[in-house]
Amino acid sequence: MSNYDSLLECNGFEWDNNNADKIWRKHQVSPSECEQVYFNLPLVVTDDVKHSQKENRYYALGHTDTGRLLFIVFTIRRKKIRVISARNMSRKEREVYHSHEKENT
């Protein structure tokens, strides 16, 4: 099953309050901003092989409704997207993301 197929089977989000608070304190990214990324195109998703020992983890590059570019680490549990970490994209991540934008135009 592809990354996108796994996402299409999801029916919502699951948040750990401590994790959401940590993401806000460290990077000023709100849960609603993270959720917006999954509904805006392009959405670039890849496996996080290095950190997938106990469960499959993924990276996502995407943008919020206001155009903020975010890098998100997440997993899928019981058909829910569970965000582990979120921050602004690095310069290199922005380059990768913008290359996908050009493919979709």
C-alpha positions as CSV (number, residue, x, y, z in Angstrom):
1,M,0.0,0.0,0.0
2,S,1.4,3.4,-0.9
3,N,1.8,6.3,1.5
4,Y,-1.1,8.1,-0.2
5,D,-3.4,5.1,0.0
6,S,-2.7,4.9,3.7
7,L,-3.6,8.6,4.1
8,L,-6.8,8.2,2.0
9,E,-8.0,5.5,4.5
10,C,-7.6,7.9,7.4
11,N,-10.7,9.4,8.9
12,G,-9.3,12.0,11.2
13,F,-6.5,13.0,13.5
14,E,-5.4,11.8,16.9
15,W,-3.6,14.3,19.2
16,D,-1.5,13.7,22.3
17,N,-2.0,16.9,24.3
18,N,1.6,16.9,25.6
19,N,3.0,16.5,22.1
20,A,0.7,19.3,20.7
21,D,1.9,21.6,23.5
22,K,5.6,20.7,22.8
23,I,5.2,21.4,19.1
24,W,3.7,24.8,19.9
25,R,6.4,25.7,22.5
26,K,9.3,24.7,20.2
27,H,8.0,25.7,16.8
28,Q,4.8,27.7,17.3
29,V,2.9,25.3,15.1
30,S,-0.7,24.7,16.1
31,P,-2.6,21.4,15.7
32,S,-5.0,23.1,13.2
33,E,-2.1,24.2,11.0
34,C,-0.8,20.7,11.0
35,E,-4.2,19.3,9.9
36,Q,-4.5,21.9,7.1
37,V,-1.4,20.5,5.4
38,Y,-3.1,17.2,4.6
39,F,-5.9,19.0,2.7
40,N,-3.7,21.3,0.5
41,L,-1.7,20.2,-2.6
42,P,0.9,19.4,-3.2
43,L,1.4,17.2,-0.3
44,V,4.8,15.3,-0.4
45,V,4.9,12.2,1.8
46,T,7.7,9.8,2.2
47,D,8.7,7.0,4.6
48,D,10.8,7.8,7.6
49,V,12.7,4.5,7.5
50,K,15.3,5.5,10.1
51,H,12.6,6.0,12.8
52,S,10.1,3.3,11.9
53,Q,11.3,0.5,14.2
54,K,8.1,0.2,16.3
55,E,5.6,1.6,13.8
56,N,5.7,3.1,10.4
57,R,6.5,6.8,10.5
58,Y,6.3,9.3,7.6
59,Y,7.5,12.7,6.7
60,A,5.2,15.2,5.1
61,L,6.0,18.5,3.3
62,G,3.0,20.7,2.8
63,H,1.5,24.2,3.3
64,T,-1.2,25.6,5.5
65,D,-4.2,27.6,4.3
66,T,-2.1,30.8,4.9
67,G,0.9,29.4,2.9
68,R,3.1,28.5,5.8
69,L,5.5,25.7,4.7
70,L,5.7,22.9,7.2
71,F,7.7,19.7,7.7
72,I,5.7,17.1,9.7
73,V,6.6,13.7,11.1
74,F,3.5,11.5,11.7
75,T,2.3,8.0,12.0
76,I,-1.1,6.4,11.4
77,R,-2.9,4.6,14.2
78,R,-6.3,3.1,13.8
79,K,-6.9,5.1,10.6
80,K,-6.1,8.4,12.4
81,I,-3.1,10.7,11.5
82,R,-1.0,11.2,14.6
83,V,1.4,14.1,14.4
84,I,4.7,13.5,16.2
85,S,6.6,16.7,15.3
86,A,6.0,19.8,13.1
87,R,8.2,22.7,12.2
88,N,8.9,25.2,9.4
89,M,10.6,23.6,6.4
90,S,14.3,24.0,6.0
91,R,15.8,25.6,2.9
92,K,16.5,22.2,1.4
93,E,13.0,20.9,2.2
94,R,11.5,24.0,0.6
95,E,13.5,23.3,-2.6
96,V,12.1,19.7,-2.7
97,Y,8.6,21.0,-2.0
98,H,8.7,23.6,-4.7
99,S,10.0,21.0,-7.2
100,H,6.7,19.1,-6.6
101,E,4.7,22.3,-7.0
102,K,6.1,22.7,-10.5
103,E,5.3,19.1,-11.4
104,N,1.6,19.8,-10.5
105,T,1.2,22.9,-12.6
